[in-house]
Amino acid sequence: MSTNKTPPPFVYRDWCIQDPVFDVRKYGLDPEDNPDLYYWNGWLWKREQGEFKPVAPISESELDKDVQRRLQNWRETGLMPLDESDPEQVQRAREEWKKRVWSAPNPW
């Protein structure tokens, strides 16, 4: 979790997680409103009218267990940088996505 209370500027990455949490009420959101939520770089983000707005810093322990495993796997396999502010790590993760995910054969 980010200890910084000021969110970083949002940058969409392949490793952003959509719909990452179970109980959004904790963040003042109504699940019946079906908010468009994302987890990225230690923050919960809400997309409204195409813009990403920070909701709150969030601990990965609050995320769905499957999401936690996915993030761990992505870090271990190089699909996600350990430090989002390190441009070299971000570039390596992008290249790994291109090589392993986006160039994979279409299963359909």
N, CA, C and O atoms as a GROMACS GRO file, in nm:
protein
  432
    1MET      N    1   0.085  -0.119   0.000
    1MET     CA    2   0.000   0.000   0.000
    1MET      C    3   0.088   0.123   0.000
    1MET      O    4   0.192   0.126   0.065
    2SER      N    5   0.046   0.221  -0.070
    2SER     CA    6   0.117   0.348  -0.074
    2SER      C    7   0.094   0.423   0.057
    2SER      O    8  -0.020   0.440   0.100
    3THR      N    9   0.202   0.467   0.120
    3THR     CA   10   0.186   0.546   0.242
    3THR      C   11   0.166   0.693   0.207
    3THR      O   12   0.128   0.772   0.293
    4ASN      N   13   0.191   0.728   0.083
    4ASN     CA   14   0.170   0.864   0.038
    4ASN      C   15   0.020   0.888   0.020
    4ASN      O   16  -0.047   0.810  -0.048
    5LYS      N   17  -0.032   0.994   0.079
    5LYS     CA   18  -0.175   1.023   0.068
    5LYS      C   19  -0.210   1.100  -0.058
    5LYS      O   20  -0.328   1.121  -0.087
    6THR      N   21  -0.109   1.142  -0.133
    6THR     CA   22  -0.132   1.210  -0.260
    6THR      C   23  -0.117   1.107  -0.371
    6THR      O   24  -0.011   1.046  -0.385
    7PRO      N   25  -0.221   1.088  -0.451
    7PRO     CA   26  -0.211   0.985  -0.555
    7PRO      C   27  -0.114   1.027  -0.665
    7PRO      O   28  -0.100   1.146  -0.694
    8PRO      N   29  -0.047   0.929  -0.725
    8PRO     CA   30   0.036   0.962  -0.841
    8PRO      C   31  -0.054   0.996  -0.958
    8PRO      O   32  -0.171   0.957  -0.957
    9PRO      N   33  -0.005   1.066  -1.057
    9PRO     CA   34  -0.087   1.086  -1.178
    9PRO      C   35  -0.118   0.950  -1.238
    9PRO      O   36  -0.029   0.866  -1.251
   10PHE      N   37  -0.244   0.927  -1.276
   10PHE     CA   38  -0.284   0.797  -1.328
   10PHE      C   39  -0.227   0.774  -1.467
   10PHE      O   40  -0.236   0.860  -1.554
   11VAL      N   41  -0.168   0.656  -1.486
   11VAL     CA   42  -0.120   0.614  -1.617
   11VAL      C   43  -0.176   0.475  -1.639
   11VAL      O   44  -0.146   0.384  -1.562
   12TYR      N   45  -0.258   0.456  -1.743
   12TYR     CA   46  -0.314   0.324  -1.767
   12TYR      C   47  -0.203   0.229  -1.809
   12TYR      O   48  -0.123   0.260  -1.897
   13ARG      N   49  -0.199   0.114  -1.744
   13ARG     CA   50  -0.102   0.010  -1.776
   13ARG      C   51  -0.176  -0.120  -1.804
   13ARG      O   52  -0.292  -0.135  -1.763
   14ASP      N   53  -0.111  -0.212  -1.871
   14ASP     CA   54  -0.170  -0.344  -1.894
   14ASP      C   55  -0.199  -0.413  -1.761
   14ASP      O   56  -0.288  -0.498  -1.753
   15TRP      N   57  -0.124  -0.378  -1.657
   15TRP     CA   58  -0.139  -0.446  -1.529
   15TRP      C   59  -0.234  -0.373  -1.433
   15TRP      O   60  -0.234  -0.402  -1.314
   16CYS      N   61  -0.313  -0.281  -1.482
   16CYS     CA   62  -0.423  -0.225  -1.402
   16CYS      C   63  -0.527  -0.335  -1.382
   16CYS      O   64  -0.554  -0.412  -1.475
   17ILE      N   65  -0.586  -0.342  -1.265
   17ILE     CA   66  -0.686  -0.444  -1.236
   17ILE      C   67  -0.823  -0.378  -1.229
   17ILE      O   68  -0.846  -0.288  -1.148
   18GLN      N   69  -0.915  -0.422  -1.314
   18GLN     CA   70  -1.052  -0.369  -1.311
   18GLN      C   71  -1.135  -0.451  -1.213
   18GLN      O   72  -1.117  -0.573  -1.203
   19ASP      N   73  -1.226  -0.385  -1.141
   19ASP     CA   74  -1.314  -0.448  -1.040
   19ASP      C   75  -1.233  -0.527  -0.937
   19ASP      O   76  -1.251  -0.648  -0.927
   20PRO      N   77  -1.146  -0.461  -0.862
   20PRO     CA   78  -1.052  -0.535  -0.776
   20PRO      C   79  -1.099  -0.569  -0.635
   20PRO      O   80  -1.038  -0.654  -0.570
   21VAL      N   81  -1.206  -0.507  -0.585
   21VAL     CA   82  -1.240  -0.525  -0.443
   21VAL      C   83  -1.379  -0.582  -0.424
   21VAL      O   84  -1.466  -0.569  -0.511
   22PHE      N   85  -1.399  -0.645  -0.310
   22PHE     CA   86  -1.532  -0.697  -0.276
   22PHE      C   87  -1.624  -0.588  -0.225
   22PHE      O   88  -1.728  -0.561  -0.285
   23ASP      N   89  -1.586  -0.524  -0.114
   23ASP     CA   90  -1.676  -0.430  -0.047
   23ASP      C   91  -1.637  -0.286  -0.076
   23ASP      O   92  -1.548  -0.230  -0.011
   24VAL      N   93  -1.704  -0.227  -0.174
   24VAL     CA   94  -1.671  -0.089  -0.211
   24VAL      C   95  -1.736   0.012  -0.118
   24VAL      O   96  -1.705   0.131  -0.125
   25ARG      N   97  -1.827  -0.033  -0.032
   25ARG     CA   98  -1.893   0.059   0.063
   25ARG      C   99  -1.791   0.126   0.154
   25ARG      O  100  -1.809   0.241   0.195
   26LYS      N  101  -1.684   0.054   0.185
   26LYS     CA  102  -1.577   0.107   0.271
   26LYS      C  103  -1.521   0.237   0.214
   26LYS      O  104  -1.469   0.321   0.287
   27TYR      N  105  -1.531   0.252   0.083
   27TYR     CA  106  -1.476   0.370   0.016
   27TYR      C  107  -1.584   0.470  -0.022
   27TYR      O  108  -1.562   0.557  -0.107
   28GLY      N  109  -1.700   0.458   0.039
   28GLY     CA  110  -1.808   0.552   0.014
   28GLY      C  111  -1.878   0.532  -0.119
   28GLY      O  112  -1.944   0.623  -0.168
   29LEU      N  113  -1.864   0.414  -0.177
   29LEU     CA  114  -1.926   0.386  -0.306
   29LEU      C  115  -2.040   0.287  -0.288
   29LEU      O  116  -2.034   0.201  -0.200
   30ASP      N  117  -2.141   0.300  -0.368
   30ASP     CA  118  -2.255   0.210  -0.363
   30ASP      C  119  -2.238   0.104  -0.470
   30ASP      O  120  -2.231   0.137  -0.589
   31PRO      N  121  -2.230  -0.025  -0.432
   31PRO     CA  122  -2.211  -0.128  -0.533
   31PRO      C  123  -2.325  -0.133  -0.634
   31PRO      O  124  -2.305  -0.179  -0.747
   32GLU      N  125  -2.444  -0.088  -0.596
   32GLU     CA  126  -2.557  -0.088  -0.690
   32GLU      C  127  -2.536   0.013  -0.803
   32GLU      O  128  -2.597   0.000  -0.909
   33ASP      N  129  -2.452   0.113  -0.780
   33ASP     CA  130  -2.419   0.209  -0.884
   33ASP      C  131  -2.326   0.149  -0.989
   33ASP      O  132  -2.302   0.208  -1.095
   34ASN      N  133  -2.272   0.029  -0.959
   34ASN     CA  134  -2.180  -0.039  -1.048
   34ASN      C  135  -2.064   0.052  -1.091
   34ASN      O  136  -2.044   0.076  -1.210
   35PRO      N  137  -1.988   0.103  -0.992
   35PRO     CA  138  -1.878   0.194  -1.028
   35PRO      C  139  -1.770   0.121  -1.106
   35PRO      O  140  -1.743   0.003  -1.084
   36ASP      N  141  -1.708   0.192  -1.199
   36ASP     CA  142  -1.601   0.140  -1.283
   36ASP      C  143  -1.470   0.161  -1.207
   36ASP      O  144  -1.412   0.269  -1.213
   37LEU      N  145  -1.424   0.058  -1.135
   37LEU     CA  146  -1.311   0.071  -1.044
   37LEU      C  147  -1.188  -0.003  -1.097
   37LEU      O  148  -1.199  -0.104  -1.166
   38TYR      N  149  -1.071   0.051  -1.061
   38TYR     CA  150  -0.944  -0.007  -1.100
   38TYR      C  151  -0.848   0.000  -0.983
   38TYR      O  152  -0.856   0.090  -0.899
   39TYR      N  153  -0.756  -0.097  -0.978
   39TYR     CA  154  -0.646  -0.090  -0.882
   39TYR      C  155  -0.519  -0.069  -0.962
   39TYR      O  156  -0.491  -0.142  -1.058
   40TRP      N  157  -0.442   0.031  -0.922
   40TRP     CA  158  -0.312   0.055  -0.985
   40TRP      C  159  -0.223   0.132  -0.888
   40TRP      O  160  -0.265   0.232  -0.830
   41ASN      N  161  -0.102   0.084  -0.872
   41ASN     CA  162   0.002   0.154  -0.799
   41ASN      C  163  -0.039   0.193  -0.657
   41ASN      O  164  -0.012   0.304  -0.612
   42GLY      N  165  -0.106   0.100  -0.586
   42GLY     CA  166  -0.140   0.123  -0.446
   42GLY      C  167  -0.265   0.207  -0.424
   42GLY      O  168  -0.294   0.246  -0.310
   43TRP      N  169  -0.340   0.235  -0.532
   43TRP     CA  170  -0.459   0.320  -0.520
   43TRP      C  171  -0.579   0.256  -0.586
   43TRP      O  172  -0.566   0.178  -0.681
   44LEU      N  173  -0.694   0.288  -0.534
   44LEU     CA  174  -0.821   0.252  -0.598
   44LEU      C  175  -0.864   0.372  -0.681
   44LEU      O  176  -0.868   0.484  -0.632
   45TRP      N  177  -0.896   0.346  -0.807
   45TRP     CA  178  -0.933   0.452  -0.902
   45TRP      C  179  -1.073   0.427  -0.952
   45TRP      O  180  -1.116   0.312  -0.965
   46LYS      N  181  -1.145   0.534  -0.980
   46LYS     CA  182  -1.279   0.525  -1.037
   46LYS      C  183  -1.278   0.597  -1.172
   46LYS      O  184  -1.232   0.711  -1.182
   47ARG      N  185  -1.329   0.529  -1.274
   47ARG     CA  186  -1.335   0.593  -1.405
   47ARG      C  187  -1.473   0.652  -1.424
   47ARG      O  188  -1.574   0.581  -1.417
   48GLU      N  189  -1.477   0.781  -1.448
   48GLU     CA  190  -1.601   0.853  -1.475
   48GLU      C  191  -1.584   0.934  -1.602
   48GLU      O  192  -1.491   1.015  -1.613
   49GLN      N  193  -1.671   0.913  -1.696
   49GLN     CA  194  -1.669   0.986  -1.822
   49GLN      C  195  -1.530   0.985  -1.886
   49GLN      O  196  -1.484   1.086  -1.938
   50GLY      N  197  -1.466   0.867  -1.880
   50GLY     CA  198  -1.336   0.851  -1.945
   50GLY      C  199  -1.217   0.899  -1.865
   50GLY      O  200  -1.103   0.881  -1.909
   51GLU      N  201  -1.239   0.960  -1.750
   51GLU     CA  202  -1.128   1.009  -1.667
   51GLU      C  203  -1.114   0.922  -1.544
   51GLU      O  204  -1.213   0.880  -1.485
   52PHE      N  205  -0.989   0.896  -1.505
   52PHE     CA  206  -0.961   0.819  -1.385
   52PHE      C  207  -0.938   0.913  -1.268
   52PHE      O  208  -0.853   1.002  -1.274
   53LYS      N  209  -1.017   0.892  -1.162
   53LYS     CA  210  -1.006   0.976  -1.043
   53LYS      C  211  -0.970   0.889  -0.924
   53LYS      O  212  -1.026   0.781  -0.907
   54PRO      N  213  -0.875   0.936  -0.840
   54PRO     CA  214  -0.836   0.855  -0.725
   54PRO      C  215  -0.949   0.849  -0.622
   54PRO      O  216  -1.015   0.950  -0.596
   55VAL      N  217  -0.971   0.731  -0.565
   55VAL     CA  218  -1.070   0.715  -0.459
   55VAL      C  219  -0.999   0.716  -0.324
   55VAL      O  220  -1.032   0.795  -0.236
   56ALA      N  221  -0.900   0.626  -0.309
   56ALA     CA  222  -0.826   0.616  -0.183
   56ALA      C  223  -0.708   0.523  -0.201
   56ALA      O  224  -0.708   0.437  -0.289
   57PRO      N  225  -0.605   0.540  -0.116
   57PRO     CA  226  -0.500   0.439  -0.116
   57PRO      C  227  -0.560   0.308  -0.066
   57PRO      O  228  -0.650   0.308   0.018
   58ILE      N  229  -0.510   0.196  -0.116
   58ILE     CA  230  -0.567   0.067  -0.080
   58ILE      C  231  -0.456  -0.036  -0.061
   58ILE      O  232  -0.357  -0.037  -0.134
   59SER      N  233  -0.474  -0.119   0.037
   59SER     CA  234  -0.380  -0.228   0.062
   59SER      C  235  -0.416  -0.345  -0.028
   59SER      O  236  -0.533  -0.376  -0.048
   60GLU      N  237  -0.314  -0.410  -0.082
   60GLU     CA  238  -0.342  -0.526  -0.167
   60GLU      C  239  -0.412  -0.637  -0.089
   60GLU      O  240  -0.477  -0.723  -0.148
   61SER      N  241  -0.400  -0.636   0.043
   61SER     CA  242  -0.466  -0.738   0.124
   61SER      C  243  -0.618  -0.723   0.120
   61SER      O  244  -0.691  -0.816   0.155
   62GLU      N  245  -0.668  -0.607   0.077
   62GLU     CA  246  -0.812  -0.585   0.065
   62GLU      C  247  -0.868  -0.637  -0.068
   62GLU      O  248  -0.989  -0.649  -0.085
   63LEU      N  249  -0.780  -0.667  -0.160
   63LEU     CA  250  -0.823  -0.712  -0.292
   63LEU      C  251  -0.869  -0.856  -0.285
   63LEU      O  252  -0.834  -0.930  -0.193
   64ASP      N  253  -0.948  -0.895  -0.382
   64ASP     CA  254  -0.990  -1.033  -0.398
   64ASP      C  255  -0.867  -1.123  -0.397
   64ASP      O  256  -0.763  -1.086  -0.451
   65LYS      N  257  -0.877  -1.241  -0.337
   65LYS     CA  258  -0.763  -1.333  -0.327
   65LYS      C  259  -0.708  -1.369  -0.465
   65LYS      O  260  -0.586  -1.381  -0.482
   66ASP      N  261  -0.796  -1.387  -0.563
   66ASP     CA  262  -0.750  -1.418  -0.698
   66ASP      C  263  -0.668  -1.302  -0.756
   66ASP      O  264  -0.570  -1.324  -0.827
   67VAL      N  265  -0.710  -1.180  -0.726
   67VAL     CA  266  -0.637  -1.062  -0.774
   67VAL      C  267  -0.500  -1.056  -0.706
   67VAL      O  268  -0.400  -1.026  -0.771
   68GLN      N  269  -0.495  -1.084  -0.576
   68GLN     CA  270  -0.367  -1.085  -0.506
   68GLN      C  271  -0.271  -1.186  -0.568
   68GLN      O  272  -0.153  -1.157  -0.588
   69ARG      N  273  -0.322  -1.305  -0.600
   69ARG     CA  274  -0.238  -1.408  -0.663
   69ARG      C  275  -0.192  -1.364  -0.802
   69ARG      O  276  -0.077  -1.386  -0.841
   70ARG      N  277  -0.283  -1.301  -0.875
   70ARG     CA  278  -0.248  -1.252  -1.010
   70ARG      C  279  -0.136  -1.148  -1.002
   70ARG      O  280  -0.041  -1.154  -1.079
   71LEU      N  281  -0.148  -1.052  -0.911
   71LEU     CA  282  -0.046  -0.949  -0.896
   71LEU      C  283   0.089  -1.012  -0.858
   71LEU      O  284   0.193  -0.975  -0.912
   72GLN      N  285   0.086  -1.106  -0.765
   72GLN     CA  286   0.210  -1.174  -0.724
   72GLN      C  287   0.273  -1.248  -0.842
   72GLN      O  288   0.394  -1.240  -0.863
   73ASN      N  289   0.192  -1.318  -0.918
   73ASN     CA  290   0.241  -1.390  -1.035
   73ASN      C  291   0.300  -1.294  -1.137
   73ASN      O  292   0.406  -1.320  -1.193
   74TRP      N  293   0.232  -1.183  -1.161
   74TRP     CA  294   0.282  -1.084  -1.258
   74TRP      C  295   0.416  -1.027  -1.214
   74TRP      O  296   0.504  -1.007  -1.298
   75ARG      N  297   0.432  -1.002  -1.084
   75ARG     CA  298   0.561  -0.950  -1.036
   75ARG      C  299   0.671  -1.055  -1.054
   75ARG      O  300   0.781  -1.023  -1.098
   76GLU      N  301   0.639  -1.180  -1.021
   76GLU     CA  302   0.739  -1.287  -1.030
   76GLU      C  303   0.780  -1.315  -1.174
   76GLU      O  304   0.895  -1.350  -1.199
   77THR      N  305   0.688  -1.299  -1.267
   77THR     CA  306   0.718  -1.330  -1.408
   77THR      C  307   0.760  -1.209  -1.489
   77THR      O  308   0.784  -1.221  -1.609
   78GLY      N  309   0.768  -1.092  -1.427
   78GLY     CA  310   0.813  -0.973  -1.497
   78GLY      C  311   0.705  -0.899  -1.573
   78GLY      O  312   0.735  -0.805  -1.646
   79LEU      N  313   0.578  -0.940  -1.557
   79LEU     CA  314   0.470  -0.870  -1.625
   79LEU      C  315   0.426  -0.744  -1.551
   79LEU      O  316   0.342  -0.669  -1.601
   80MET      N  317   0.484  -0.719  -1.433
   80MET     CA  318   0.449  -0.602  -1.355
   80MET      C  319   0.575  -0.554  -1.284
   80MET      O  320   0.647  -0.634  -1.226
   81PRO      N  321   0.602  -0.423  -1.287
   81PRO     CA  322   0.723  -0.374  -1.222
   81PRO      C  323   0.708  -0.377  -1.069
   81PRO      O  324   0.598  -0.363  -1.016
   82LEU      N  325   0.820  -0.396  -1.001
   82LEU     CA  326   0.818  -0.386  -0.855
   82LEU      C  327   0.803  -0.241  -0.812
   82LEU      O  328   0.745  -0.211  -0.707
   83ASP      N  329   0.857  -0.149  -0.895
   83ASP     CA  330   0.850  -0.006  -0.866
   83ASP      C  331   0.794   0.066  -0.988
   83ASP      O  332   0.861   0.079  -1.090
   84GLU      N  333   0.670   0.112  -0.975
   84GLU     CA  334   0.601   0.178  -1.087
   84GLU      C  335   0.670   0.308  -1.129
   84GLU      O  336   0.650   0.354  -1.242
   85SER      N  337   0.749   0.368  -1.041
   85SER     CA  338   0.814   0.496  -1.075
   85SER      C  339   0.950   0.476  -1.141
   85SER      O  340   1.017   0.574  -1.174
   86ASP      N  341   0.992   0.351  -1.160
   86ASP     CA  342   1.118   0.323  -1.228
   86ASP      C  343   1.090   0.298  -1.376
   86ASP      O  344   1.036   0.194  -1.412
   87PRO      N  345   1.127   0.393  -1.463
   87PRO     CA  346   1.094   0.379  -1.606
   87PRO      C  347   1.152   0.253  -1.670
   87PRO      O  348   1.090   0.196  -1.759
   88GLU      N  349   1.269   0.209  -1.625
   88GLU     CA  350   1.328   0.088  -1.682
   88GLU      C  351   1.243  -0.035  -1.649
   88GLU      O  352   1.222  -0.120  -1.735
   89GLN      N  353   1.195  -0.045  -1.524
   89GLN     CA  354   1.110  -0.158  -1.486
   89GLN      C  355   0.978  -0.154  -1.562
   89GLN      O  356   0.927  -0.258  -1.605
   90VAL      N  357   0.921  -0.035  -1.577
   90VAL     CA  358   0.795  -0.022  -1.651
   90VAL      C  359   0.814  -0.065  -1.796
   90VAL      O  360   0.731  -0.137  -1.851
   91GLN      N  361   0.924  -0.023  -1.856
   91GLN     CA  362   0.951  -0.060  -1.996
   91GLN      C  363   0.970  -0.210  -2.010
   91GLN      O  364   0.920  -0.271  -2.104
   92ARG      N  365   1.044  -0.272  -1.916
   92ARG     CA  366   1.064  -0.418  -1.922
   92ARG      C  367   0.930  -0.491  -1.910
   92ARG      O  368   0.906  -0.589  -1.980
   93ALA      N  369   0.843  -0.442  -1.821
   93ALA     CA  370   0.711  -0.505  -1.806
   93ALA      C  371   0.630  -0.490  -1.934
   93ALA      O  372   0.564  -0.585  -1.977
   94ARG      N  373   0.633  -0.373  -1.995
   94ARG     CA  374   0.562  -0.353  -2.122
   94ARG      C  375   0.611  -0.451  -2.228
   94ARG      O  376   0.532  -0.512  -2.299
   95GLU      N  377   0.743  -0.465  -2.238
   95GLU     CA  378   0.800  -0.556  -2.337
   95GLU      C  379   0.760  -0.701  -2.307
   95GLU      O  380   0.734  -0.778  -2.399
   96GLU      N  381   0.754  -0.736  -2.179
   96GLU     CA  382   0.714  -0.871  -2.141
   96GLU      C  383   0.568  -0.896  -2.179
   96GLU      O  384   0.533  -1.005  -2.225
   97TRP      N  385   0.481  -0.794  -2.160
   97TRP     CA  386   0.341  -0.806  -2.202
   97TRP      C  387   0.332  -0.828  -2.353
   97TRP      O  388   0.257  -0.914  -2.399
   98LYS      N  389   0.408  -0.749  -2.429
   98LYS     CA  390   0.404  -0.764  -2.575
   98LYS      C  391   0.450  -0.903  -2.616
   98LYS      O  392   0.392  -0.964  -2.705
   99LYS      N  393   0.555  -0.951  -2.551
   99LYS     CA  394   0.612  -1.080  -2.588
   99LYS      C  395   0.523  -1.196  -2.545
   99LYS      O  396   0.501  -1.289  -2.624
  100ARG      N  397   0.471  -1.193  -2.424
  100ARG     CA  398   0.403  -1.310  -2.369
  100ARG      C  399   0.252  -1.306  -2.380
  100ARG      O  400   0.188  -1.411  -2.390
  101VAL      N  401   0.192  -1.187  -2.376
  101VAL     CA  402   0.047  -1.178  -2.373
  101VAL      C  403  -0.010  -1.134  -2.507
  101VAL      O  404  -0.093  -1.204  -2.565
  102TRP      N  405   0.033  -1.020  -2.556
  102TRP     CA  406  -0.028  -0.965  -2.676
  102TRP      C  407   0.012  -1.039  -2.803
  102TRP      O  408  -0.059  -1.032  -2.903
  103SER      N  409   0.126  -1.110  -2.801
  103SER     CA  410   0.165  -1.183  -2.920
  103SER      C  411   0.124  -1.330  -2.914
  103SER      O  412   0.152  -1.407  -3.006
  104ALA      N  413   0.058  -1.369  -2.805
  104ALA     CA  414   0.015  -1.509  -2.791
  104ALA      C  415  -0.092  -1.540  -2.896
  104ALA      O  416  -0.167  -1.452  -2.936
  105PRO      N  417  -0.097  -1.665  -2.940
  105PRO     CA  418  -0.200  -1.701  -3.039
  105PRO      C  419  -0.340  -1.686  -2.981
  105PRO      O  420  -0.363  -1.710  -2.863
  106ASN      N  421  -0.430  -1.646  -3.064
  106ASN     CA  422  -0.569  -1.627  -3.022
  106ASN      C  423  -0.631  -1.766  -2.999
  106ASN      O  424  -0.633  -1.849  -3.090
  107PRO      N  425  -0.683  -1.792  -2.877
  107PRO     CA  426  -0.738  -1.925  -2.850
  107PRO      C  427  -0.871  -1.952  -2.918
  107PRO      O  428  -0.919  -2.065  -2.914
  108TRP      N  429  -0.931  -1.853  -2.980
  108TRP     CA  430  -1.060  -1.873  -3.047
  108TRP      C  431  -1.034  -1.898  -3.191
  108TRP      O  432  -1.129  -1.919  -3.268
   0.00000   0.00000   0.00000
